[in-house]
Amino acid sequence: MLADMSLKTFSKRLRKKIKKALWRPEHYAGVMVSHPKSGRTWLRVMLDEVGIPFECTHDGVTAARPFDQLTPCRRKMYRQKPVVFVYRDPRDTVVSYFFQRTLRTQRYEGTMSEFIRDPHFGIEKIIRFNLAWAQLGPDLPAFLPVSYETLRVGPAAMMRSIVDFINAVVSDVELDQVCANNTFEKMRTREATGAYNDRYRRMLRPASNDPESFKVRRGKIAGFTDYLTPEDITYCDDILMRYEYAQRLTRLSPDGGIS
């Protein structure tokens, strides 16, 4: 088997299998699902600080699976614990994912224009993932959709929604404090100084001195306009319209998850 894959890949797969085998629902308050680079890390850190641990998953999103091979919302654990689904404007998600894949994992060598069109990474895969959860998630026993855009506008209110959703007890004062203590500026400074190393290790560590390599990178709503060409934006918008993304996401949020 090692002849067909690198030792690093083999070790990663082995760790995933061990983690899956050892997973115990009682260790977590719930499961948090999102496509990579949808803004979940910020929410996870704040929930950790108020003592509400979540099992975090990207629900099988891997580079090996193109968009037409996604099969989300099929795992047994989604019916065992409350599920929080975090989603973000796919245009912002795909830009952030590009920097993740080129600067942090170094597993993509093409341009951003190529990336957004790639069936294994691009915006169509993000759209289909989010739409699948918009359709299937509400049929789960306990399901709470969280729009990243709504979280950015009112983090304390969204934290309160999550706390109430899982029937936890956290005061409004504590929620306000944890939100004030975890602005993007403060978290970015902690990442740069290594303050997260002991708890989160590589997950919250910059890959280099390049500001775009930070896990806490920008968090800007509609930040995609700073990176995509007019032609790329038109490409993304056309796909969003073809899938009727905003209209179909209104089942989860009034704005359809589009900033």
C-alpha positions as CSV (number, residue, x, y, z in Angstrom):
1,M,0.0,0.0,0.0
2,L,2.8,2.4,0.8
3,A,4.1,1.9,-2.7
4,D,1.0,3.6,-4.0
5,M,0.9,6.6,-1.7
6,S,3.3,8.8,0.2
7,L,4.0,8.1,3.8
8,K,2.4,11.5,4.7
9,T,-0.8,10.6,2.9
10,F,-0.9,7.2,4.5
11,S,-0.3,8.7,8.0
12,K,-3.1,11.2,7.5
13,R,-5.6,8.5,6.4
14,L,-4.6,6.4,9.4
15,R,-5.1,9.3,11.8
16,K,-8.6,9.8,10.3
17,K,-9.5,6.2,10.7
18,I,-8.3,6.2,14.3
19,K,-10.2,9.3,15.1
20,K,-13.4,7.9,13.6
21,A,-13.0,4.7,15.5
22,L,-12.5,6.6,18.8
23,W,-15.3,9.1,18.2
24,R,-17.8,9.2,21.1
25,P,-20.9,11.4,20.8
26,E,-20.9,12.2,24.5
27,H,-17.6,14.0,24.2
28,Y,-19.2,16.8,22.1
29,A,-22.1,19.2,22.5
30,G,-22.8,18.8,18.8
31,V,-21.4,18.5,15.3
32,M,-20.3,21.5,13.3
33,V,-20.3,21.0,9.5
34,S,-19.0,23.3,6.8
35,H,-17.2,23.4,3.5
36,P,-13.6,24.3,4.0
37,K,-12.9,28.0,4.5
38,S,-16.5,29.0,5.4
39,G,-15.5,30.8,8.6
40,R,-15.9,27.9,11.0
41,T,-12.6,28.4,12.9
42,W,-13.7,31.7,14.5
43,L,-16.9,30.2,15.7
44,R,-15.2,27.1,17.0
45,V,-12.7,29.1,19.1
46,M,-15.4,31.2,20.7
47,L,-17.5,28.0,21.6
48,D,-14.4,26.4,23.0
49,E,-13.8,29.4,25.3
50,V,-17.3,29.1,26.8
51,G,-16.8,25.3,27.3
52,I,-18.9,24.0,24.5
53,P,-16.8,21.6,22.4
54,F,-18.1,20.7,18.9
55,E,-16.9,17.9,16.6
56,C,-15.9,19.7,13.4
57,T,-16.1,18.1,10.0
58,H,-16.1,19.0,6.3
59,D,-18.3,16.1,5.6
60,G,-16.1,14.2,3.2
61,V,-14.9,17.2,1.1
62,T,-11.6,16.1,-0.4
63,A,-9.6,17.0,-3.5
64,A,-10.1,13.5,-4.8
65,R,-13.9,14.1,-5.2
66,P,-15.1,16.4,-7.9
67,F,-18.3,18.3,-7.4
68,D,-20.5,15.6,-9.1
69,Q,-19.3,13.0,-6.6
70,L,-20.3,14.7,-3.4
71,T,-22.6,12.7,-1.0
72,P,-23.1,15.0,2.0
73,C,-25.3,14.5,5.1
74,R,-25.0,10.7,5.1
75,R,-23.1,10.1,8.3
76,K,-24.7,8.4,11.3
77,M,-23.4,11.0,13.8
78,Y,-25.6,13.7,12.3
79,R,-28.6,11.9,13.8
80,Q,-26.9,11.4,17.2
81,K,-26.0,15.0,18.0
82,P,-27.3,18.5,17.2
83,V,-25.8,19.7,13.9
84,V,-24.7,23.3,13.3
85,F,-24.1,24.0,9.6
86,V,-21.9,27.0,8.8
87,Y,-22.0,28.4,5.3
88,R,-20.7,31.4,3.5
89,D,-21.0,33.3,0.2
90,P,-19.3,30.8,-2.2
91,R,-17.4,33.6,-3.9
92,D,-15.7,34.5,-0.6
93,T,-15.3,30.8,0.3
94,V,-13.5,29.9,-3.0
95,V,-11.0,32.8,-2.7
96,S,-10.1,31.9,0.9
97,Y,-9.9,28.2,-0.2
98,F,-7.5,29.1,-2.9
99,F,-5.1,30.6,-0.4
100,Q,-5.5,27.6,1.9
101,R,-4.6,25.3,-0.9
102,T,-1.7,27.3,-2.4
103,L,-0.1,28.8,0.8
104,R,-1.0,26.5,3.6
105,T,-1.3,23.0,2.2
106,Q,0.6,23.8,-1.0
107,R,-1.5,21.3,-3.0
108,Y,-2.5,23.5,-5.9
109,E,-0.2,25.2,-8.4
110,G,-2.6,26.9,-10.7
111,T,-3.9,30.5,-10.8
112,M,-7.0,31.7,-8.9
113,S,-8.9,31.8,-12.2
114,E,-8.1,28.2,-12.8
115,F,-8.9,27.3,-9.2
116,I,-12.5,28.7,-9.2
117,R,-13.2,26.7,-12.3
118,D,-11.6,23.4,-11.0
119,P,-14.2,20.7,-10.5
120,H,-12.2,19.4,-7.5
121,F,-11.9,22.8,-5.7
122,G,-13.9,25.5,-7.4
123,I,-17.1,27.4,-6.8
124,E,-19.4,24.8,-8.3
125,K,-18.3,22.3,-5.7
126,I,-19.0,24.8,-2.9
127,I,-22.4,25.6,-4.3
128,R,-23.5,22.0,-4.6
129,F,-22.2,21.2,-1.1
130,N,-24.2,24.1,0.5
131,L,-27.3,23.3,-1.5
132,A,-27.2,19.7,-0.5
133,W,-27.2,20.7,3.1
134,A,-29.9,23.2,2.6
135,Q,-32.1,20.4,1.3
136,L,-31.1,17.5,3.6
137,G,-30.1,19.3,6.8
138,P,-33.6,20.3,7.9
139,D,-34.7,16.7,7.9
140,L,-32.2,15.9,10.7
141,P,-33.5,15.6,14.2
142,A,-31.7,18.8,15.3
143,F,-30.3,21.2,12.7
144,L,-29.2,24.9,13.0
145,P,-27.9,26.7,9.9
146,V,-25.4,29.6,10.6
147,S,-24.7,32.1,7.9
148,Y,-21.2,33.5,8.2
149,E,-22.4,36.9,7.1
150,T,-25.0,36.9,9.9
151,L,-22.3,35.8,12.4
152,R,-20.1,38.7,11.3
153,V,-22.9,41.2,11.8
154,G,-24.0,40.0,15.2
155,P,-21.6,37.4,16.7
156,A,-23.1,37.6,20.2
157,A,-26.6,37.0,18.9
158,M,-25.5,34.1,16.8
159,M,-23.6,32.6,19.8
160,R,-26.8,32.9,21.8
161,S,-28.8,31.0,19.2
162,I,-26.2,28.2,19.2
163,V,-26.1,28.0,23.0
164,D,-29.9,27.9,23.2
165,F,-30.1,25.3,20.3
166,I,-28.0,22.8,22.3
167,N,-29.7,23.7,25.6
168,A,-26.5,24.9,27.2
169,V,-26.3,27.5,30.0
170,V,-24.1,30.5,29.3
171,S,-24.8,34.1,30.4
172,D,-25.2,37.0,28.0
173,V,-22.3,38.7,29.8
174,E,-20.0,35.8,29.1
175,L,-21.1,35.6,25.5
176,D,-20.5,39.4,25.0
177,Q,-17.1,39.0,26.6
178,V,-15.9,36.1,24.5
179,C,-17.0,37.9,21.3
180,A,-15.2,41.0,22.3
181,N,-12.1,38.9,23.1
182,N,-12.2,37.2,19.7
183,T,-12.3,39.9,17.1
184,F,-10.4,39.1,13.9
185,E,-7.7,41.6,14.9
186,K,-7.1,40.0,18.2
187,M,-7.2,36.4,16.9
188,R,-4.8,37.3,14.1
189,T,-2.3,38.8,16.6
190,R,-2.6,35.6,18.7
191,E,-2.0,33.4,15.6
192,A,1.1,35.5,14.6
193,T,2.6,35.3,18.1
194,G,1.9,31.5,18.5
195,A,-0.6,31.9,21.3
196,Y,-2.8,29.2,19.8
197,N,0.0,26.6,19.3
198,D,-0.6,24.6,22.4
199,R,-4.3,24.1,21.9
200,Y,-4.8,24.2,18.1
201,R,-1.3,23.4,16.7
202,R,-1.1,23.7,13.0
203,M,-4.8,24.6,12.6
204,L,-4.2,28.1,13.9
205,R,-0.6,28.7,12.8
206,P,0.5,30.9,9.8
207,A,2.2,28.9,7.1
208,S,4.7,31.7,6.4
209,N,5.2,35.4,6.8
210,D,2.8,36.0,3.9
211,P,-0.4,37.6,5.4
212,E,-2.5,35.5,3.0
213,S,-1.2,32.3,4.6
214,F,-2.8,33.0,8.0
215,K,-5.7,30.8,9.1
216,V,-7.3,34.0,10.4
217,R,-6.8,35.7,7.1
218,R,-9.3,38.5,6.5
219,G,-12.9,37.5,7.2
220,K,-14.2,40.3,5.1
221,I,-17.7,40.1,3.6
222,A,-17.6,40.4,-0.2
223,G,-13.8,40.4,0.0
224,F,-13.8,38.4,-3.2
225,T,-14.0,41.6,-5.2
226,D,-10.4,42.4,-4.1
227,Y,-9.1,39.3,-5.8
228,L,-11.3,38.2,-8.7
229,T,-11.2,39.8,-12.1
230,P,-14.5,41.1,-13.6
231,E,-14.5,38.0,-15.8
232,D,-14.1,35.7,-12.8
233,I,-16.8,37.4,-10.9
234,T,-19.1,37.1,-13.9
235,Y,-18.3,33.4,-14.1
236,C,-19.1,32.9,-10.4
237,D,-22.3,34.9,-10.7
238,D,-23.5,33.0,-13.7
239,I,-23.1,29.7,-11.9
240,L,-24.9,31.0,-8.8
241,M,-27.8,32.1,-11.0
242,R,-27.8,28.8,-12.9
243,Y,-28.2,26.9,-9.6
244,E,-30.7,29.5,-8.3
245,Y,-28.4,29.5,-5.3
246,A,-29.8,32.6,-3.5
247,Q,-33.4,31.5,-3.9
248,R,-32.8,27.9,-2.8
249,L,-30.7,29.1,0.2
250,T,-33.6,31.2,1.5
251,R,-34.8,28.1,3.3
252,L,-31.8,28.6,5.6
253,S,-31.5,32.4,5.7
254,P,-33.5,35.4,4.4
255,D,-30.7,36.7,2.3
256,G,-30.0,33.3,0.7
257,G,-26.4,33.3,2.0
258,I,-25.2,35.9,-0.5
259,S,-23.6,39.0,0.7
